[in-house]
Amino acid sequence: MSNAPELDASQQLPNPVHRAGWVLSLLVFLNVLNIVDRNLLASFAPQLTADLNLSDFEFGLLNGVVFVFFYAVMGLFVGRLADRHHRPRLIAAGLVLWSALTMVSGAAKNFVQLAIARMFIGVGESALTPSSMSMLADLYPQHKRGAVTGLYYLGVPLGAGASFVIAGVIGPMIGWRNCFYVLGGLGLLLTPLLLLTRDPKRGHFDVVKPDPLADMGLIVALRQVYTLCRERPALGFAMIGSVFMHIPIGAASFALLWLVRERGFGESEIQILYGSLLFVFGFVGTFLGGYLSDWYQARFAGGRLRFLAWFLIVLTPLLLGYRFVSPESPFFYVAMSAGLVSFMAFYAPVFSTVQDLSPPDMRGVSTAVLLFMSNILGIGLGAVTVGALSAGYTAIDIAQPLTWSLITVDLLSIFTVVSFWIGSVYYERDKHLIIK
């Protein structure tokens, strides 16, 4: 990279495997696989709930608290490890664990067995994003981090879309259990690539360099993140906005069940359609969130958070409106696609803002705190709330219980816009604190 300072001989990276483009490509692919494995449960929701005789509440637990508690809590420990140890090897260990337990999930016979497998999948997957975000911040300068983060988070729409297409196309041919076996095995085969990858030099593009003598424990590091959020409120409001954004994302694990039960779609039909829409409009949202937020931050007040607030103001009414519309209306598909765009557009602006506002030796743990809050308070709350509300509405004979459960949760996303807007005001005040 031409704008990088001269490296001495000990820091040269002669092998192509060490180049920024290669590392980014590998991390994007691993994120795709990570999301495919994580989302298989939601993709096979009709078949899996029927085969294992799962209630809506149990299904909500599997997608919510059972997975995200271990994912988020272990992410705090792994995030701190990512600030202190070899990050590619850390990801490799996580990849082995989540891939092996994905295969074990395919053999599950009941709720308890699947829940145990999901716990350890969460532990394994917790290694990927804190380590990846920290590595990418050391490989690319600040003004490119929104776009680079957007490229990394293409793994979300591509992985989620692929999981639905796999469920709709390959699932009927080989069964849901064999799909779990195959995808888990693929992850195990990729592990050697990580072991060949050198860990980037920390703080390579930063004026403020990491302290090589710093050896904070996790508790001290978490206190430091809290102090950072008080000193730089834009960081805190970015995390709060992410929590509110993740509540409807967690609820979206019920999307397929809702479309089949209460909107009349066939299982295979909607798996392929929903997966295809995720591919296209998730890609669009991730791309726009990354590149346009960099463009906006370079030209207008409020940074990437202000861009994201405006973006969501435009799209949120469509997300709420399509719950009431018949699938026979074109508006139904337009609004569903707009919702997918809005879900995916927020990753790059928020995660790159967190990286910019965090010192080089705290980026892993800052990302882990963001993921902890988003998953425990966001995804966990969203999925379990929809499951509980659906069971409650069904018990009192309310028509279309999933529809009203999803609408209830969707309304909370309004606070996302408020949080990002307030964060953008503080960002403008405190932007001199940005780590360049």
CORLINPE-V761445 format. One line per field, one symbol per residue. burial: 1 if it has 24 or more other C-alpha atoms within 12 Angstrom, else 0. Layout:
burial = ???
//
This chain:
burial = 0000000000000000011100111111111111111111111111111001011111111111111111111111111111111111111111111111111111110010011111111111111111111111111111111111111111111111111111111110000111111111111101101100111111111100010000000100110111011001111111111111111111111111111101100011011111111111111111111111110110000111111111111011011111100000000010111111111111111111111111111111111111111111111111111111111000000001111111111111111111111111111101100111
//
